[in-house]
């Protein structure tokens, strides 16, 4: 049975019209994505293409981390639609971060709330620095390095450079373990020691080094060097 095209659907079921009439909360993830896609492919309307996209990557969060090139390579997407999707997801991430602008970010729980949803599903290790003012309010987030699946390498000068540029009073270093296990490696311990020494020389407070993992029974979804007494 051929699937109805969007313009053949009842007006109240069309994503764009539903958005206007009832607001974004009334739409499914697939319907919201369909508005960005606008058109589908032969045999599948935009909503069905969006459902297939989410199913392919397992979740909306995983889809949101795809690059423009990855999205553009998918049948029915292409470069223009891929760029539109990436832009929309990018705005969503920035909005989530902006909600922390007036909030204190000082505990590993707050760090995980800020970055956990995004970083725990990355397929590569990303090392980021959270820049804070004298009240430990968020100034800016900076990605320092994007490593291989097993390692993320960053020299202390690269970690502290954004802090100097933006006159940060304190920083929190954050990276993820794609395996989901946040337990620190020897390299993580070594990096933390070097960062601690550099922070003392630069007189910038290193509040914590947090490793983002995945939720699992019997363990926290993150590891904090501060909680372990290293910092």
VENHU-V707074 format. One record per pair of residues at least 6 apart in sequence whose C-alpha atoms are under 8 Angstrom apart, sorted by the first residue. I is the first residue (numbers start at 1). J is the second residue. If there is no record, write none. Layout:
((I:J) (I:J))
This chain:
((2:43) (3:43) (3:44) (3:45) (4:45) (5:44) (5:45) (6:14) (6:45) (6:46) (7:14) (11:17) (11:18) (12:18) (15:27) (15:31) (15:32) (15:34) (15:35) (16:35) (18:26) (18:27) (19:26) (19:27) (24:32) (29:60) (30:47) (30:48) (30:50) (30:51) (30:54) (31:47) (31:50) (33:47) (33:50) (33:85) (34:46) (34:47) (34:49) (34:50) (35:46) (36:81) (36:84) (36:85) (37:46) (37:50) (37:77) (37:81) (37:85) (38:46) (39:45) (39:46) (40:46) (40:47) (40:48) (40:49) (40:76) (41:49) (41:76) (49:76) (53:63) (54:60) (54:63) (57:63) (61:117) (61:118) (61:121) (62:121) (62:122) (64:86) (64:89) (65:89) (65:118) (65:122) (66:86) (67:86) (68:79) (68:82) (68:83) (68:86) (69:79) (69:82) (71:77) (71:78) (71:79) (71:82) (72:78) (72:79) (72:80) (72:81) (72:82) (72:83) (73:79) (96:114) (97:114) (100:114) (100:137) (100:138) (101:137) (101:138) (101:139) (102:137) (102:138) (103:137) (103:138) (104:135) (104:136) (104:137) (104:138) (105:111) (105:132) (105:136) (105:137) (105:138) (106:136) (106:207) (108:208) (108:210) (108:222) (108:223) (108:224) (111:210) (112:212) (112:222) (116:212) (116:213) (119:126) (119:175) (119:176) (119:212) (120:176) (120:177) (120:178) (120:180) (120:212) (120:213) (120:214) (121:178) (122:176) (122:178) (123:149) (123:178) (124:146) (124:147) (124:148) (124:149) (124:150) (124:177) (124:178) (125:146) (125:147) (125:148) (125:149) (125:150) (125:151) (125:152) (125:175) (125:176) (125:177) (125:178) (126:143) (126:144) (126:145) (126:146) (126:147) (126:152) (126:175) (126:176) (127:143) (127:144) (127:145) (127:146) (127:152) (127:154) (127:173) (127:174) (127:175) (127:176) (128:141) (128:142) (128:143) (128:144) (128:145) (128:159) (128:173) (128:174) (128:175) (129:141) (129:142) (129:143) (129:144) (129:159) (129:171) (129:172) (129:173) (129:174) (130:138) (130:139) (130:140) (130:141) (130:142) (130:171) (130:172) (130:173) (130:174) (131:138) (131:139) (131:140) (131:141) (131:142) (131:162) (131:163) (131:168) (131:169) (131:170) (131:171) (131:172) (132:138) (132:139) (132:140) (132:168) (132:169) (132:170) (132:171) (133:139) (133:168) (133:169) (133:170) (134:168) (134:169) (134:170) (136:169) (136:170) (139:168) (142:162) (144:154) (144:158) (144:159) (145:152) (145:153) (145:154) (146:152) (147:153) (149:178) (150:177) (150:178) (156:194) (156:195) (156:198) (159:173) (163:169) (163:170) (163:171) (168:204) (169:204) (169:205) (170:204) (170:205) (170:206) (170:207) (171:204) (171:205) (171:206) (171:207) (171:208) (172:206) (172:207) (172:208) (172:209) (172:210) (173:206) (173:208) (173:209) (173:210) (174:209) (174:210) (174:211) (174:212) (175:210) (175:211) (175:212) (176:182) (176:211) (176:212) (176:213) (177:211) (177:212) (177:213) (178:213) (179:213) (180:212) (180:213) (180:214) (180:215) (180:221) (181:213) (181:214) (181:221) (182:211) (182:212) (182:213) (182:214) (182:221) (182:222) (182:223) (183:211) (183:223) (184:211) (184:223) (192:209) (195:206) (196:206) (196:231) (199:205) (199:206) (206:231) (207:226) (207:231) (208:224) (208:225) (208:226) (208:231) (209:224) (209:225) (209:226) (210:222) (210:223) (210:224) (210:225) (211:222) (211:223) (211:224) (212:221) (212:222) (212:223) (213:221) (213:222) (213:223) (214:221) (214:222) (215:221) (225:231))
